[in-house]
Amino acid sequence: MDEEKRSEWHFWHREYGAFGEGPLLALLGAIIGVLTGVGGIVFHYLVAFIHNVAILHLFDFHDRAPAHTPQSPWGWALPVVPTLGGLLVIFLARKYGSAVQGAGVSQVIEAAYTRDGRMARSIALLRPLATAITIGTGGSAGREGPAMQFGAAITAWLDAIFTMPAHRRIHLLGCGVGAGIAAVFNAPLGGWFLAMEIIVPDWRPWTILSTLVATIGASQITELVFGNFHLLPAVTTTLVNKAADLPLFVLLGAINALAAILFIASLTAITQYSEIFLRNPYLRHALGMFLVGLLLLLCFAMTGHYYLIGGSYAGIGDILRGEISAWGILLLLLLLKLLATSLTIGSGGSGGIFSPSLFIGAGTGALYGLLLLHWQILPAELIGLLALCGMAGMVAASTGALLSAPVMVVELTGSYEALLPAMLTSVTAFAIRRMLLGASIYTLPLRRHGLDVPENHYVVEGPGKQEQG
């Protein structure tokens, strides 16, 4: 352990040690939660405003994410909008650093693993702006990644006030990540699980408590503005015969694992080959977003909706309610969402991949449900349950968030009785993907750049450092 780290460690424990450290951690967790919640509200309206101005020509802060976007007055010229948005994002990246690009969580993991939890303070402002431009102008990405990175970046400001050892900075990064998820999805428990699984290396009581305080705080702040909401509709959860039906969710998990590998491979391939063949970042991302605009036009022509914009929450709701029952349309939407998200993020955009994973998982589960319905194995009213469990399986397999994925989807829908089949799907999907591919969608980009980051934990503990995979 070098002298700087040793000095940080002794200062922290001299000032806040033994009796006082725990309450301080809870206070810092609460500060991160409140600030992340406020940031989430501002970010919410910023995305809505850019979307309304750019896509609909409306000077309006009303958020249309839970509902379908009306037809744009741009008509066939719509691809111009994401193209211009892409150029703005690259300008921000070139001027202020590439940390404003990508999914966000990978950068937090990199900070925890290679920089002792240190992040640039400017990311707290620049990342939400870049993502709001990407999503608001029609990009296919989620809001959660930047919200998580924003929450994590608050640690950089706190670090300027408190002298923290590395393991506490990393812990507070996790508080921010969990608070970001809680702020966007109103899912404090799912956010807590995600933070503890992916970022926080320490499961002692005060660490657990302060991380939970952060996620609850963020969720409560957003509830003050938006109310106690479920982002997605509830589904029917009553299985006719649990003993006979539960194995069907194991098979769904296997299908989710393969879909997750396809998603990871698609995103990786577009990232790699676009960098090889289009070295100019402006040209690369402008072309990628122009293609996304063309996919939006194709999607609207085929279905009457722009299903691909942002996190596609309206589309997920349609799938859960059984309003998309044609397997051909479902398959088309799955492929278009996978491709649009890979082009948006892989060509240089800014946004989360958690929400696109939810959409792909819901579509995969619904397709599987239509097949079971055709064979008269399950009734039609349970297709929504399969779509919900498909969401959990896809997120667990793609992100490595084994515990948080099923908890998150039941919080998102309020369908708490679905926890058992969702857990079964998630476990299977995670295990099979892990056997076939050892890196998640968050850690694979880091490994491409020579950082052999373990998928689920690195521990920085006390004056020494340990690692565990």
N, C-alpha and C positions, 0 to 999 in steps of 0.2 A: 504494500500500500504506500503510495507516494506521500510526501510531506504535506501537500495541499489537502488531500483527502483526510489525512490524520488530524490536521488542524480543524477542518470542518466538523469532523466527528466529535472531537473533544469539546469544541465550542458549543455545539448543540446540546450535548449531555451535561455540560457544566451549567448552561443557562436554563435548560428545560428538562433536565433528566429526571429519572425516577418518578416522583409524584406528579411533576408538572407536564411531562411530555404528552401524556394521553389527552388531557383536556385541550392542549394546544393543537394537537392533530385534529380533534373534533371541530375546533374553531376554524382551522384552516380549511377543513373539508366543507364546513358550512359556507365560508366565504367563496370558495370555488363553486359550490352549488348555486348560490345566489347569483354570482356574476355570470355563470354559464347560462342560467335560466334567463336573465335579462338579455344576454347576448343572443340566445336562441329566439327570443321574441323579436328583437331588432332584425335578426337574420331572416326570420319568417316573413316579415313585412317587406324587407328588401327584395327577396326573391319574388314575392307577389307583385311588387311595383314594377320591377324590370320585366317580368313576364307580361304583365298587362300592357305596358307601354310598347314593348318590342313586338309581341305576337298579335295583340288585339287593338293596338292604337288607342288605349284607354289610359287616362291619367288617374290611376285608381290603385289603392293599396289592398283591395279585397282579394283574399287568397282563394284560388279556384282549384287547389290541389286535390281536395277530396272529391271534386266533381270533374266532369269532362270539360276540357277547354273548348269553347265555341269555335266555329270555323273562322280561321284567320282572314282578315281582309287582304292579306298579301296574296292569297290565291296560289297560283303556280310559282310565284316568285318567293315563296316562303323560305327555301334553302338559303337565300341571301342573309336572313336573320341569324341563324346559328353560325354562318361563316364569319360575319362581322363580329359576333360575340367571341368566336374563337380567336380572332386577331387581337381583341382587347385582352384576353386572358394571356396570350403569349407575350404581349407588351408588358403586362404586370410581372410575368415570370422572368423575362429578360432584364427588367429594371430592378426587381426586388429579390429575385432568387427563385429557384425551381421548387422550393417547398410549398408554393401556392398551387402546384399541380398535383395530379394523382388523387388517390383515394383518401389520403390524410392519415390513416391509422399506421401505414407502413412508416411514415416519417416519425410518428410518435415512438414506435418500436425501435427505430434506428437511434433516436435520441436516448432512449432508455438503455440500449445495449452498447452503444459506442461512445456516448458523450455524457455519461453519468446523469442523464435526465435533463440536460440543458437544452433549451429551445430558444430560438430567437423571439423576442417579445413582439416584433412586428407581425408575426404570423397570426396573432390574435385578431388583427384588423384586416390583413391582406387576404388570408384564406377565405373568410366568409364572403368578401367582395368578389374574388375570383369565381367561387362556386355559384354565387348568386347570378353572375353574368352567364356562366355555363348553363345552368338550369333555366334561368329566366329567358334565355334566347332559344331554348328548345333542345338543349343537350339531354342525353339519357344518363342520369346519375342521381344519386340520393343526396339528401340534406344532412344525413347523420355523420358522414365522415368529417366534413369541415366543422360541424358542431363539436365533435369529439376532439378535433385538433385545436379548436378555439379554447375549449375547456382545459386541455392540457397546457396550452401556451400561457394560461394565467399563472401557472407555476413559475414561469420565468419572471413575472412581476413580483410574486411573493418571495422568490429567491433573492431579489434585490433588497428586501427588507429583513428577512431572516437568513442567517447563515446555516444552510442545511447540509447534512451529509448526503452522499449520493443515493443511498437507499430510501431516504425520505423524499428526495426530489422525484425519484421514480414512482414512489407510492402516490405522491400528489399528482403526477401525470395520470396515473390510473383513476384518481378521483375525478379529474377533468374529463377523461374519456367516458367514464360511467355517467357523469352529469350531462355530457353532450347527448348521449343516447336517451337519457331520461327526459331531457328538455324537448327533443324532437318528437319522441314517440309516447310521452307520458307513461313511461315504463321504468319506474325506479328500481324494481327488483331485477328486471332483465338487464338494465344498465349496470347495476352492481355486479351481477354475475359476469358480465362481459369484461368489466374492468379487472375483476379478480382473476379471471381466466387468462387474459391476454397480456395485461400490463403489470398488475400489482404482484410483487414477488413474495409478499409477507402476509400470512394468514393469522397473525396474532390478534387478540381481541380489539385493541385500540385501532389497529389498521383496518380491520373489518368494519368497525363502528364508524370511523371517520369517512370511509368510502361510501358507506350506506347513507350517512348524513349528507354527503355531497349529492348523491342521486335523488334523495328525497327532497332536498332543498331546491334543486333545479326543477323537479317535477311540480313542486308546490308553487314556485314562481310562475311557471307557464300556466298553471291552472287558474291563477288569479286573473289572467287575461282571457284564456280560451275555455275555461271551465274544465270539469273532470270528464274528459272525452276518451273514447276509444277510436283510434284512427280508422279501424277497419270493422266491418260488420261481423256480428256473431254468427256461428254456424250450429247446425244440429249435431249433437255429439253422442246420441244414444245408439250404442251398438246392439244389434239383435242378439248376438252370441259372442261374448268377448273371447272365449277360449278358441273359437273357430276363426274369428275375424282379426285378432291381433297379429297373427303371422302375416297377414296381408300388408301390414305396415312395415314389417321387416323387408319385404320385397320392394316396397316403395322407397325405403331407405337405400337399398342397393341402386335403384334407378336414379335417386337423387345424387348418389356418389358419382355415377357416370356423368350426369348432367353437370355437376360441379367441376369435374375434371375437364369437360368440354368448355365450360365457361372460362376456367383458368387458362386453358390452352389457347382459346381464342383471343383473350386479352393479351396474353404473353406474345403470341405470334404477331398480332397487329402492332404492338409496341415495338418489337424487335425489327420487323421488316420495314415498318414506316421510318424508323430511324436510319436504317441502312439505305433505303432507296430515295428518301426525301430528307436530306440533311438539313435543309433550311427549316427551322421550327415554325416560322410563320406559314410557309407553304404547306408543311405537313399537317398542321392543325386546321388550317383553312380548308384543305381538301377533305380531311376527316369529317369536319362539321358540315361541309356542303353535302357529303354523302349521307350524313344523318338527316339533313333536311329533306333529301330525296326519299329516305325511308319514311319520314313523317308523311310526305305526300302519298306514298304507296299505302301506308297504313290507313290513312283517312279515306282513300279511294276504295279500299277493300272493306272497311268496317264502319266508316262514318265518324271515327274518333281518332284523335292524336294519342293513341295509347302509350307511345314511347317517351313522351316528355317527362323529365324529372324522375321521380320515384314510381310513377305509374300507379299511384294509390287508387285512383278511380277504376283502373283496369283490374287491380287486385280485388277490389270490392265487387266488381261484376263477376269475376270468377268465383269468389266465395258464395255469392248469392245464386249461382247457377245460371246467370244471364248469358253466358257464352257456352253454348252447348254443342256447337259444331266442332268436331275434332279437327277439321281442316283449318278453321279460323284460329283455334287454340295453338296448333302447331306453327302456323304462320306467325302469330304474335310472339311465341317463344323464340323462334329463330330471329325475328326482327329485333326483339329486345336484347338478345344476346349480342347480335352484331352491332346495334346502335350503341350499346354501353361500351363494347370493346373499342369502337371507333372514337367515342367521346373521350374516354380515359386514355386509351392507348395512343392516340395521336397527340396528346398533350393537354387534355382538359382537366377540370377540377371538379371533384364531386365524389360522393360515396358509392360504394358497391354493395352495401347492405340491402338497400331498397330494391335495386335490380335483382338481387338474389331472391328476395321475397317474391317478386313477380314471376321469375323463372320457376321457382319452386311451386308456387300456386298453380301455374299452368301445367307443370309436369304432373302434380298430384291430380288435377282435374282430368287430364288426358288418361291417366291410369284409372281414374274412377269411371270414365266413360267406357273404358274397355271392360271393367268389372261389371258395369251395368249391362253391357251387351251380352255378357256371359251369364247374367242373372245371379251374380254372386253377392252384390250389395245393392240396396235400393238407391234410387236417384237422390233422395234427400241427404245421403251421406257423402255425396261427391264434394260438398263444401268442407267436410271434415278431412277428406283426403287432400284437398287443396291446402288446408291449414297445416296439416302434418308435412306436406311437401315443402311448404315454406320453411318449417323448422329443419327438415332434413337438408335442404339446399344451403341454408345459412350455416348449419353445423359443419357440413362438408367443405364448403368453400372458404369459410373464415377460420375454422378450427374452434369456434365458440360452442363447444359441446353442451355445456350446461345452460348457457344463456339463451340459446336458440329456442328450445321449447318453451321456456319461461316467457321469452319476449313475445312469441306469437300468441300465447294465451292472454297476455296483457294487452296486446294490440287489438284483440277482438273481444275480450271479455269472456271468452269460451274456456273457462277454467277447468271444466270437466274433460277437456281434450288433452290435458297434460300427459296422461299415461301413453296414449298412442303417439303423441308428438315426441315424447322422450324416446320411445322405442324406435321411431323413424330416425331421430337424430343420432342415436348411438350407432345404429347400423350404418347410416350414411357416413358418419365421421370415421368409423373403423375401416370401412372398405376404401374410402378415399385415402386414408392414411397408409393403408397397405400398398396401394397403387401409386400414390404420389406423396412424398414425405413433406411437402411444403404447402402452406395455405396460400390463398390469394393475397394475403398481407405479407407473408415472409418470402415468397418466391421472387418478387422484384428486388428484394435486398440481396438474396443469394445470387441473382444475376450480376450484381455489382460487387461480388466477392465477400459479402458479409454472411457468414455461416450462422444465421440467427436461428435458434431453436424455436419451434412453433409455439410451444406453450411453456416454458418458463426459463427465465434466467434470474438468478437470485443475487442481489447485491446486499450483503447482510453484515452489519457491524463493521469493524475495522478491516476485516478481510473480505474477499469476494469469492463466491461460489457460483457455479453454473449447474443447472440441471435441465435436461431436455424433456 
